Amino acid sequence: MYRVWNFITTYSILLISGAVLALVWANIDPHSYHHVVEYPLWFNSWIGIDIGYWEKVYGEAAYHFEYGDVERVVTFHYLINDMLMALFFAIAGKEVWEAVILKNGSLRGKKAATPLVATAGGMLGPIAVYLGIAYFLGSTTFDAVSRGWAIPTATDIAFSYLVGRMVFGAGHPAVRFLLLLAIADDAAGLIILAIFYPSGELAPVWLLLSVAASAGVFLVFNWLPRRMDRGDQLRTRSTWARKKLRWYPYAIAGCLSWYGFAQAGIHPALGLLPVIPAIPHADRAFGIFADAERYLSDTLNQMEHGLAIPVDVVLFFFGLLNAGVEFGAISEATWLVLAGLIIGKPVGIFLMGWLAAYPMKLGLPAGMRPIDLVVIGFVAAIGFTVSLFVASVAFAPGPVQDAAKMGALFSFGAVFLSLAAGKLLKVQKQEG
């Protein structure tokens, strides 16, 4: 439990603190809160949000600044959501990459088949509930909220894993199943963000910069030293590159890749993902919560460990700049997001998990009951971090975005539903 709690304190406590502070601030003085969120840090013509759009959002206060003839502005919100949150998604991407590529990766082979099918249910279910209810509320409501269909598909991996251990116990096979599902959910969420929520007008040619940066750094600083070390048991050149050059070449490639994403119109928070496969990594992964992970000395794991504190700070500001919603903003979008999570997730995960286990004959882990899929569904309904992020890109700033964000915040209620479902369905906790 210590390892899990250590992860929670590293990646979530400050996030929650920032979110709580934002809620209090926005409900006491919303004007000053939004003034800080959209505060301009750098006027330029290369990166940031469109200057005209910023002037509209910032209002009359925009004219207090002298910025001349520029096209873009980096605001406090853009700095966190579009630039620094790339570090958070890089860590998530690293876990997904290892789970897929390594020989013993958790998303490889038959052991991952049923969780992967259940993950599909955990995404299709929320989408169906969200859009279905919105449709029956009328065309006006549907047109206003339909773009937010992906918000309830998210699962907050850290808190879901912690709650899963509280409900099932550390030794229950359902906990491992839940972790596989959450990792796969993260992977699908990254794909959804890239495809369905572009940050601007698409210019795919700029992706060549990301591809070139990733391929170049892999060939020169990863593949070539290993190629030159053939027959050298001491791996002299690879060791020199790892110890002397460290992570710097990959950081430079990451910056180029980020800029390529920003110019291509794909959300730049995903811009570091193409570089992850280029970084030297361990031969095996012990898992995101495994204590042995901290002893791995490969460049990829060293970079993840080095990012722990910076990402901690970034998540605090992410919560602060995204969760500031006035309680009066609660509306249809709030309940749609919440319904998608607490109804769509359990139903979708149970139906698709059962379909995979029995008609498809993929089976369930030994010691896990079909009804446990329902409990897993409630645990996976904690959306929070990624749900907040998707809400911020799905809707323009305003009442609908605020209402959707409130639904993401309310998803913490799934903690109590998970505990109640565990008691009602007689889950036998297995410590170990």
Secondary structure as UniProt FT lines:
FT   HELIX           2..11
FT   HELIX           13..28
FT   HELIX           30..37
FT   STRAND          40..44
FT   STRAND          49..50
FT   HELIX           51..58
FT   HELIX           59..64
FT   STRAND          72..75
FT   HELIX           76..78
FT   HELIX           79..84
FT   HELIX           85..101
FT   TURN            103..104
FT   TURN            106..107
FT   HELIX           110..112
FT   HELIX           113..136
FT   HELIX           139..145
FT   HELIX           146..148
FT   TURN            149..150
FT   HELIX           151..153
FT   HELIX           157..168
FT   TURN            170..171
FT   HELIX           173..196
FT   HELIX           204..206
FT   HELIX           207..218
FT   HELIX           219..223
FT   HELIX           224..228
FT   TURN            229..231
FT   TURN            233..234
FT   HELIX           236..240
FT   HELIX           241..245
FT   TURN            246..247
FT   HELIX           248..264
FT   HELIX           268..270
FT   TURN            271..272
FT   HELIX           273..278
FT   TURN            288..289
FT   HELIX           291..295
FT   HELIX           299..322
FT   HELIX           327..329
FT   HELIX           332..339
FT   HELIX           340..344
FT   HELIX           345..357
FT   TURN            358..360
FT   TURN            366..367
FT   TURN            370..371
FT   HELIX           372..379
FT   TURN            380..381
FT   HELIX           384..394
FT   TURN            397..398
FT   HELIX           399..410
FT   HELIX           411..413
FT   HELIX           414..424
FT   TURN            425..426
//
